[in-house]
């Protein structure tokens, strides 16, 4: 299923280094969950929301894993995907470092589908229970995001349904430190994320990882 355990570590680091982007995409809702609920429910709501988000990542991993398994029978197509995955990682690194915004085209691809999915969360808003937070998190896990898309392309190369899901699980877990803090310690983390050295470091590391991933 996964021949190299280091892949999971790399996926976790990808999520962790790209968490500044996640804050921009989903951090607002996570902060709202943390700042507008009682202290006794704050942690539970945040955990439920992020659990739902990670569950959606795993489901997406299962989907692309199925596609990757089929494409693994066609080596030429799989080789193209390898170059595409590495290219996506490089573009994401350049975007995080604020050097080049070419990755934004990937987010626009999902902008057509998002209006169809987003209304599913309306019946659970405003969030009043852990169940509501879980469902809203699952819906928001499908929010168009270039970082998630690059991770999915990479995961599809595992050519294993459950292997791809595990990669997306590791990726989702990597985003948790920032996403949880964005609700519980919103102001402090926001100041850190905005620092130029943080974004430059994350962007440089991800760009180098993409270059290293080139076949």
Phi and psi in degrees as GROMACS dihedral restraints (atoms count N, CA, C in turn):
[ dihedral_restraints ]
;  ai    aj    ak    al  type     phi  dphi    fc
    3     4     5     6     1  -129.3    20    10
    4     5     6     7     1   109.2    20    10
    6     7     8     9     1   -76.7    20    10
    7     8     9    10     1   -22.9    20    10
    9    10    11    12     1  -126.4    20    10
   10    11    12    13     1   105.7    20    10
   12    13    14    15     1   -59.2    20    10
   13    14    15    16     1   -22.3    20    10
   15    16    17    18     1   -62.9    20    10
   16    17    18    19     1   -20.9    20    10
   18    19    20    21     1   -62.7    20    10
   19    20    21    22     1   -39.9    20    10
   21    22    23    24     1   -66.6    20    10
   22    23    24    25     1   -37.9    20    10
   24    25    26    27     1   -64.7    20    10
   25    26    27    28     1   -42.0    20    10
   27    28    29    30     1   -63.9    20    10
   28    29    30    31     1   -40.2    20    10
   30    31    32    33     1   -64.4    20    10
   31    32    33    34     1   -40.3    20    10
   33    34    35    36     1   -62.5    20    10
   34    35    36    37     1   -44.0    20    10
   36    37    38    39     1   -66.6    20    10
   37    38    39    40     1   -35.0    20    10
   39    40    41    42     1   -61.0    20    10
   40    41    42    43     1   -44.9    20    10
   42    43    44    45     1   -66.1    20    10
   43    44    45    46     1   -39.3    20    10
   45    46    47    48     1   -67.9    20    10
   46    47    48    49     1   -46.4    20    10
   48    49    50    51     1   -69.8    20    10
   49    50    51    52     1   -28.2    20    10
   51    52    53    54     1   -92.1    20    10
   52    53    54    55     1     7.4    20    10
   54    55    56    57     1   -65.4    20    10
   55    56    57    58     1   -20.4    20    10
   57    58    59    60     1   -62.5    20    10
   58    59    60    61     1   -36.9    20    10
   60    61    62    63     1   -69.2    20    10
   61    62    63    64     1   -39.2    20    10
   63    64    65    66     1   -61.6    20    10
   64    65    66    67     1   -36.8    20    10
   66    67    68    69     1   -61.5    20    10
   67    68    69    70     1   -38.0    20    10
   69    70    71    72     1   -69.9    20    10
   70    71    72    73     1   -34.0    20    10
   72    73    74    75     1   -83.0    20    10
   73    74    75    76     1   -46.3    20    10
   75    76    77    78     1  -120.3    20    10
   76    77    78    79     1    -7.6    20    10
   78    79    80    81     1   -62.2    20    10
   79    80    81    82     1   -31.1    20    10
   81    82    83    84     1   -60.8    20    10
   82    83    84    85     1   -45.8    20    10
   84    85    86    87     1   -68.6    20    10
   85    86    87    88     1   -39.6    20    10
   87    88    89    90     1   -62.3    20    10
   88    89    90    91     1   -40.3    20    10
   90    91    92    93     1   -64.5    20    10
   91    92    93    94     1   -40.5    20    10
   93    94    95    96     1   -61.6    20    10
   94    95    96    97     1   -39.5    20    10
   96    97    98    99     1   -62.8    20    10
   97    98    99   100     1   -39.4    20    10
   99   100   101   102     1   -77.2    20    10
  100   101   102   103     1   -34.2    20    10
  102   103   104   105     1   -92.3    20    10
  103   104   105   106     1   -17.1    20    10
  105   106   107   108     1  -116.1    20    10
  106   107   108   109     1    21.9    20    10
  108   109   110   111     1  -126.5    20    10
  109   110   111   112     1   162.6    20    10
  111   112   113   114     1   -66.9    20    10
  112   113   114   115     1   155.1    20    10
  114   115   116   117     1   -59.2    20    10
  115   116   117   118     1   -31.1    20    10
  117   118   119   120     1   -70.5    20    10
  118   119   120   121     1   -27.9    20    10
  120   121   122   123     1  -102.7    20    10
  121   122   123   124     1   -10.3    20    10
  123   124   125   126     1   -55.8    20    10
  124   125   126   127     1   -53.0    20    10
  126   127   128   129     1   -64.0    20    10
  127   128   129   130     1   -41.1    20    10
  129   130   131   132     1   -64.1    20    10
  130   131   132   133     1   -41.8    20    10
  132   133   134   135     1   -65.1    20    10
  133   134   135   136     1   -44.4    20    10
  135   136   137   138     1   -63.8    20    10
  136   137   138   139     1   -43.1    20    10
  138   139   140   141     1   -63.9    20    10
  139   140   141   142     1   -41.8    20    10
  141   142   143   144     1   -65.0    20    10
  142   143   144   145     1   -43.8    20    10
  144   145   146   147     1   -60.1    20    10
  145   146   147   148     1   -46.8    20    10
  147   148   149   150     1   -72.7    20    10
  148   149   150   151     1   -30.5    20    10
  150   151   152   153     1   -62.5    20    10
  151   152   153   154     1   -44.2    20    10
  153   154   155   156     1   -61.0    20    10
  154   155   156   157     1   -40.2    20    10
  156   157   158   159     1   -63.6    20    10
  157   158   159   160     1   -44.8    20    10
  159   160   161   162     1   -67.3    20    10
  160   161   162   163     1   -35.7    20    10
  162   163   164   165     1   -59.5    20    10
  163   164   165   166     1   -42.5    20    10
  165   166   167   168     1   -64.4    20    10
  166   167   168   169     1   -37.6    20    10
  168   169   170   171     1   -61.0    20    10
  169   170   171   172     1   -40.9    20    10
  171   172   173   174     1   -66.4    20    10
  172   173   174   175     1   -39.6    20    10
  174   175   176   177     1   -62.9    20    10
  175   176   177   178     1   -43.5    20    10
  177   178   179   180     1   -62.3    20    10
  178   179   180   181     1   -37.1    20    10
  180   181   182   183     1   -62.0    20    10
  181   182   183   184     1   -39.9    20    10
  183   184   185   186     1   -61.7    20    10
  184   185   186   187     1   -39.6    20    10
  186   187   188   189     1   -66.6    20    10
  187   188   189   190     1   -51.0    20    10
  189   190   191   192     1   -70.2    20    10
  190   191   192   193     1   -27.1    20    10
  192   193   194   195     1   -64.7    20    10
  193   194   195   196     1   -38.1    20    10
  195   196   197   198     1   -64.1    20    10
  196   197   198   199     1   -42.4    20    10
  198   199   200   201     1   -66.4    20    10
  199   200   201   202     1   -42.2    20    10
  201   202   203   204     1   -63.5    20    10
  202   203   204   205     1   -36.8    20    10
  204   205   206   207     1   -62.8    20    10
  205   206   207   208     1   -40.3    20    10
  207   208   209   210     1   -68.0    20    10
  208   209   210   211     1   -42.6    20    10
  210   211   212   213     1   -69.9    20    10
  211   212   213   214     1   -21.6    20    10
  213   214   215   216     1   -64.4    20    10
  214   215   216   217     1   -18.5    20    10
  216   217   218   219     1   -79.8    20    10
  217   218   219   220     1   -11.7    20    10
  219   220   221   222     1  -120.4    20    10
  220   221   222   223     1    89.5    20    10
  222   223   224   225     1   -58.7    20    10
  223   224   225   226     1   -34.3    20    10
  225   226   227   228     1   -63.1    20    10
  226   227   228   229     1   -45.6    20    10
  228   229   230   231     1   -65.8    20    10
  229   230   231   232     1   -37.5    20    10
  231   232   233   234     1   -66.4    20    10
  232   233   234   235     1   -36.9    20    10
  234   235   236   237     1   -64.0    20    10
  235   236   237   238     1   -37.9    20    10
  237   238   239   240     1   -62.6    20    10
  238   239   240   241     1   -41.7    20    10
  240   241   242   243     1   -65.1    20    10
  241   242   243   244     1   -32.7    20    10
  243   244   245   246     1   -63.6    20    10
  244   245   246   247     1   -44.9    20    10
  246   247   248   249     1   -66.1    20    10
  247   248   249   250     1   -38.4    20    10
  249   250   251   252     1   -65.7    20    10
  250   251   252   253     1   -40.9    20    10
  252   253   254   255     1   -63.4    20    10
  253   254   255   256     1   -45.0    20    10
  255   256   257   258     1   -63.7    20    10
  256   257   258   259     1   -39.6    20    10
  258   259   260   261     1   -63.9    20    10
  259   260   261   262     1   -40.5    20    10
  261   262   263   264     1   -63.2    20    10
  262   263   264   265     1   -40.2    20    10
  264   265   266   267     1   -64.1    20    10
  265   266   267   268     1   -41.4    20    10
  267   268   269   270     1   -64.8    20    10
  268   269   270   271     1   -45.0    20    10
  270   271   272   273     1   -63.1    20    10
  271   272   273   274     1   -37.3    20    10
  273   274   275   276     1   -67.1    20    10
  274   275   276   277     1   -39.1    20    10
  276   277   278   279     1   -63.9    20    10
  277   278   279   280     1   -42.1    20    10
  279   280   281   282     1   -64.4    20    10
  280   281   282   283     1   -34.2    20    10
  282   283   284   285     1   -70.4    20    10
  283   284   285   286     1   -43.7    20    10
  285   286   287   288     1   -62.8    20    10
  286   287   288   289     1   -35.8    20    10
  288   289   290   291     1   -79.3    20    10
  289   290   291   292     1    -2.4    20    10
  291   292   293   294     1    62.5    20    10
  292   293   294   295     1    37.1    20    10
  294   295   296   297     1  -104.2    20    10
  295   296   297   298     1   -27.1    20    10
  297   298   299   300     1  -160.0    20    10
  298   299   300   301     1   129.7    20    10
  300   301   302   303     1  -101.4    20    10
  301   302   303   304     1    23.6    20    10
  303   304   305   306     1   -61.6    20    10
  304   305   306   307     1   -22.2    20    10
  306   307   308   309     1   -67.3    20    10
  307   308   309   310     1   -16.9    20    10
  309   310   311   312     1   -63.6    20    10
  310   311   312   313     1   -19.9    20    10
  312   313   314   315     1   -63.0    20    10
  313   314   315   316     1   -32.2    20    10
  315   316   317   318     1   -66.0    20    10
  316   317   318   319     1   -38.1    20    10
  318   319   320   321     1   -66.9    20    10
  319   320   321   322     1   -32.3    20    10
  321   322   323   324     1   -68.1    20    10
  322   323   324   325     1   -26.7    20    10
  324   325   326   327     1   -61.9    20    10
  325   326   327   328     1   -37.0    20    10
  327   328   329   330     1   -88.7    20    10
  328   329   330   331     1    -3.9    20    10
  330   331   332   333     1   -67.7    20    10
  331   332   333   334     1   -20.6    20    10
  333   334   335   336     1   -76.4    20    10
  334   335   336   337     1   -33.1    20    10
  336   337   338   339     1   -84.6    20    10
  337   338   339   340     1   -32.4    20    10
  339   340   341   342     1   -56.6    20    10
  340   341   342   343     1   -42.1    20    10
  342   343   344   345     1   -59.7    20    10
  343   344   345   346     1   -22.9    20    10
  345   346   347   348     1   -82.8    20    10
  346   347   348   349     1   -27.8    20    10
  348   349   350   351     1   -91.0    20    10
  349   350   351   352     1   -40.3    20    10
  351   352   353   354     1   -55.6    20    10
  352   353   354   355     1   -38.9    20    10
  354   355   356   357     1   -60.1    20    10
  355   356   357   358     1   -19.7    20    10
  357   358   359   360     1   -62.2    20    10
  358   359   360   361     1   -23.7    20    10
  360   361   362   363     1   -85.3    20    10
  361   362   363   364     1   -13.2    20    10
  363   364   365   366     1   -62.9    20    10
  364   365   366   367     1   -35.7    20    10
  366   367   368   369     1   -69.5    20    10
  367   368   369   370     1   -13.3    20    10
  369   370   371   372     1  -106.0    20    10
  370   371   372   373     1     9.9    20    10
  372   373   374   375     1  -112.3    20    10
  373   374   375   376     1   141.3    20    10
  375   376   377   378     1   -68.5    20    10
  376   377   378   379     1   152.4    20    10
  378   379   380   381     1   -72.3    20    10
  379   380   381   382     1   122.3    20    10
  381   382   383   384     1  -121.7    20    10
  382   383   384   385     1    -8.3    20    10
  384   385   386   387     1  -146.0    20    10
  385   386   387   388     1   168.1    20    10
  387   388   389   390     1   -62.6    20    10
  388   389   390   391     1   -37.1    20    10
  390   391   392   393     1   -61.8    20    10
  391   392   393   394     1   -43.8    20    10
  393   394   395   396     1   -60.1    20    10
  394   395   396   397     1   -44.1    20    10
  396   397   398   399     1   -63.3    20    10
  397   398   399   400     1   -39.5    20    10
  399   400   401   402     1   -62.9    20    10
  400   401   402   403     1   -47.5    20    10
  402   403   404   405     1   -65.9    20    10
  403   404   405   406     1   -43.9    20    10
  405   406   407   408     1   -61.9    20    10
  406   407   408   409     1   -38.9    20    10
  408   409   410   411     1   -62.7    20    10
  409   410   411   412     1   -39.6    20    10
  411   412   413   414     1   -64.6    20    10
  412   413   414   415     1   -38.4    20    10
  414   415   416   417     1   -68.0    20    10
  415   416   417   418     1   -46.5    20    10
  417   418   419   420     1   -70.0    20    10
  418   419   420   421     1   -13.7    20    10
  420   421   422   423     1   -66.7    20    10
  421   422   423   424     1   -15.7    20    10
  423   424   425   426     1   -99.4    20    10
  424   425   426   427     1     8.1    20    10
  426   427   428   429     1   -59.9    20    10
  427   428   429   430     1   132.0    20    10
  429   430   431   432     1   -54.6    20    10
  430   431   432   433     1   121.3    20    10
  432   433   434   435     1  -148.5    20    10
  433   434   435   436     1   119.9    20    10
  435   436   437   438     1   -60.5    20    10
  436   437   438   439     1   -34.7    20    10
  438   439   440   441     1   -64.6    20    10
  439   440   441   442     1   -45.8    20    10
  441   442   443   444     1   -65.2    20    10
  442   443   444   445     1   -40.8    20    10
  444   445   446   447     1   -61.8    20    10
  445   446   447   448     1   -42.2    20    10
  447   448   449   450     1   -64.0    20    10
  448   449   450   451     1   -37.7    20    10
  450   451   452   453     1   -65.6    20    10
  451   452   453   454     1   -38.5    20    10
  453   454   455   456     1   -67.2    20    10
  454   455   456   457     1   -41.0    20    10
  456   457   458   459     1   -61.4    20    10
  457   458   459   460     1   -43.3    20    10
  459   460   461   462     1   -63.0    20    10
  460   461   462   463     1   -43.8    20    10
  462   463   464   465     1   -63.6    20    10
  463   464   465   466     1   -34.4    20    10
  465   466   467   468     1   -63.1    20    10
  466   467   468   469     1   -24.3    20    10
  468   469   470   471     1   -71.3    20    10
  469   470   471   472     1   -13.9    20    10
  471   472   473   474     1   -66.8    20    10
  472   473   474   475     1   -20.3    20    10
  474   475   476   477     1    54.2    20    10
  475   476   477   478     1    32.4    20    10
  477   478   479   480     1  -140.9    20    10
  478   479   480   481     1   127.4    20    10
  480   481   482   483     1   -58.3    20    10
  481   482   483   484     1   -52.8    20    10
  483   484   485   486     1   -78.0    20    10
  484   485   486   487     1   -28.5    20    10
  486   487   488   489     1   -63.6    20    10
  487   488   489   490     1   -41.5    20    10
  489   490   491   492     1   -65.2    20    10
  490   491   492   493     1   -38.7    20    10
  492   493   494   495     1   -64.6    20    10
  493   494   495   496     1   -38.5    20    10
  495   496   497   498     1   -65.6    20    10
  496   497   498   499     1   -38.0    20    10
  498   499   500   501     1   -62.8    20    10
  499   500   501   502     1   -43.1    20    10
  501   502   503   504     1   -70.2    20    10
  502   503   504   505     1   -29.3    20    10
  504   505   506   507     1   -65.0    20    10
  505   506   507   508     1   -46.5    20    10
  507   508   509   510     1   -62.9    20    10
  508   509   510   511     1   -40.0    20    10
  510   511   512   513     1   -61.3    20    10
  511   512   513   514     1   -46.5    20    10
  513   514   515   516     1   -62.4    20    10
  514   515   516   517     1   -40.9    20    10
  516   517   518   519     1   -63.6    20    10
  517   518   519   520     1   -32.4    20    10
  519   520   521   522     1   -65.6    20    10
  520   521   522   523     1   -28.0    20    10
  522   523   524   525     1   -82.4    20    10
  523   524   525   526     1   -13.2    20    10
  525   526   527   528     1   -62.4    20    10
  526   527   528   529     1   -43.9    20    10
  528   529   530   531     1   -52.5    20    10
  529   530   531   532     1   -47.1    20    10
  531   532   533   534     1   -72.5    20    10
  532   533   534   535     1   -39.9    20    10
  534   535   536   537     1   -68.4    20    10
  535   536   537   538     1   -38.2    20    10
  537   538   539   540     1   -69.6    20    10
  538   539   540   541     1   -41.5    20    10
  540   541   542   543     1   -67.6    20    10
  541   542   543   544     1   -27.7    20    10
  543   544   545   546     1   -64.7    20    10
  544   545   546   547     1   -24.1    20    10
  546   547   548   549     1   -93.1    20    10
  547   548   549   550     1   -40.8    20    10
  549   550   551   552     1   -83.9    20    10
  550   551   552   553     1   -33.2    20    10
  552   553   554   555     1  -132.3    20    10
  553   554   555   556     1    52.1    20    10
  555   556   557   558     1   -56.3    20    10
  556   557   558   559     1   -48.4    20    10
  558   559   560   561     1   -67.7    20    10
  559   560   561   562     1   -45.2    20    10
  561   562   563   564     1   -64.6    20    10
  562   563   564   565     1   -45.4    20    10
  564   565   566   567     1   -69.5    20    10
  565   566   567   568     1   -36.4    20    10
  567   568   569   570     1   -58.8    20    10
  568   569   570   571     1   -41.0    20    10
  570   571   572   573     1   -64.6    20    10
  571   572   573   574     1   -38.5    20    10
  573   574   575   576     1   -69.7    20    10
  574   575   576   577     1   -43.5    20    10
  576   577   578   579     1   -62.4    20    10
  577   578   579   580     1   -31.7    20    10
  579   580   581   582     1   -76.7    20    10
  580   581   582   583     1   -12.6    20    10
  582   583   584   585     1   -66.8    20    10
  583   584   585   586     1   136.7    20    10
  585   586   587   588     1   -61.3    20    10
  586   587   588   589     1   -38.9    20    10
  588   589   590   591     1   -65.1    20    10
  589   590   591   592     1   -33.4    20    10
  591   592   593   594     1   -67.8    20    10
  592   593   594   595     1   -48.9    20    10
  594   595   596   597     1   -67.1    20    10
  595   596   597   598     1   -38.2    20    10
  597   598   599   600     1   -66.1    20    10
  598   599   600   601     1   -41.3    20    10
  600   601   602   603     1   -64.9    20    10
  601   602   603   604     1   -46.3    20    10
  603   604   605   606     1   -63.3    20    10
  604   605   606   607     1   -42.9    20    10
  606   607   608   609     1   -65.0    20    10
  607   608   609   610     1   -42.6    20    10
  609   610   611   612     1   -64.7    20    10
  610   611   612   613     1   -43.3    20    10
  612   613   614   615     1   -65.4    20    10
  613   614   615   616     1   -40.3    20    10
  615   616   617   618     1   -70.9    20    10
  616   617   618   619     1   -36.8    20    10
  618   619   620   621     1   -63.4    20    10
  619   620   621   622     1   -44.1    20    10
  621   622   623   624     1   -63.1    20    10
  622   623   624   625     1   -37.5    20    10
  624   625   626   627     1   -65.8    20    10
  625   626   627   628     1   -39.3    20    10
  627   628   629   630     1   -63.4    20    10
  628   629   630   631     1   -41.8    20    10
  630   631   632   633     1   -64.1    20    10
  631   632   633   634     1   -39.6    20    10
  633   634   635   636     1   -66.2    20    10
  634   635   636   637     1   -27.4    20    10
  636   637   638   639     1   -80.4    20    10
  637   638   639   640     1   -11.1    20    10
  639   640   641   642     1   -59.7    20    10
  640   641   642   643     1   133.3    20    10
